[in-house]
């Protein structure tokens, strides 16, 4: 008995013009300082990963690892700087040449950052002021009828020009959009039309399938396909995997638990079960898109709880820690169909409306990169250096057959763009909402903490 396989979409989101430099919004309160995670040596990176670095970033492995590390150093400095001077901090980023920039609104603050060894830039508006404008504009979007709100692909911040950048679908309705003018200077960027749910099919990392009920149910006509993300472990030793929330076919239902299987493409009902969705979030107070899959003994016995990300042909990259998105930082994602692809972070705070198949609107917040991500990479891993950075939620290339055609088709819109969900925000939300149970004290499996 065979079932047809439904193609599960990466969330339609993050249609960002990579030509616009979008600077990051670092948290006002820095996290507890931790030693920088050790990264792999350049010689330890998989050959296919090295090929992707050369092809997509024109970098050597050493250059990639060095810039990734310096981006995290900049993130730590910027968070501390903002905590001490919240009224004058205006963003921080890495230039295309790899120079760390700290933007401020006063000459005195610029002298401080310059004395600490950073390049500086004066800006007319602080990060806090533009964040407030972003919140106000999102509130306006949420209050609009669906036919209006769904043409707005994403909203980000361009600190260089002190404005909000609104990416809207290139449709007649979008051309007539009357955006509020009292919030802040608003720049409109046209993107391809992609309103509503999009097609879904597997790609990055190991693939799994799931369904709302048993695979041998005679009434079942299709199954959903997504990708495993980062293997994790909580304080009780439970083997977990973090993937995308919209991959759970029972999301927002009374019992959200759904089984996860390794696909047997010749006999879908015979697919072996690897685990179960135990928690899923899509939008909500945290505006995240993630799920927690509890791996079963079969999966653990097969080594699926190990600290690695799998690319094409079984190539694996060991994970050595976690990181935060920093504009200008190099990133790579795994993809079993397209191998590894790489790019740069172009915005560390992007907000978009996801419209589910039931017609509900969900606000999702993440970061954008230029790494090419084809349709169906939902839940797959995104790394910077050898550090876990986020999981894939969406792409503007979901319908493209390959990255070559995606780059050509989307060139007029600034190229390919991927929406990632920051892994540290996901881990914090899982722990905070665990109630001391499953997921409490969760950490991504790394080479250092692997048992």
PyMOL commands that set and color helices and strands:
alter all, ss='L'
color gray80, all
select helices_A, chain A and resi 42-44+47-57+61-84+107-115+127-142+146-149+159-161+172-175+245-247+268-270+297-301+312-314+403-409+411-413+423-432
alter helices_A, ss='H'
color red, helices_A
select strands_A, chain A and resi 4-5+89-94+100-104+119-122+152-158+163-169+186-191+207-210+222-227+230-233+239-243+259-261+273-283+288-295+308-310+316-318+321-322+330-333+341-355+361-369+381-384+387-395+418-422+443-444
alter strands_A, ss='S'
color yellow, strands_A
deselect
rebuild
show_as cartoon
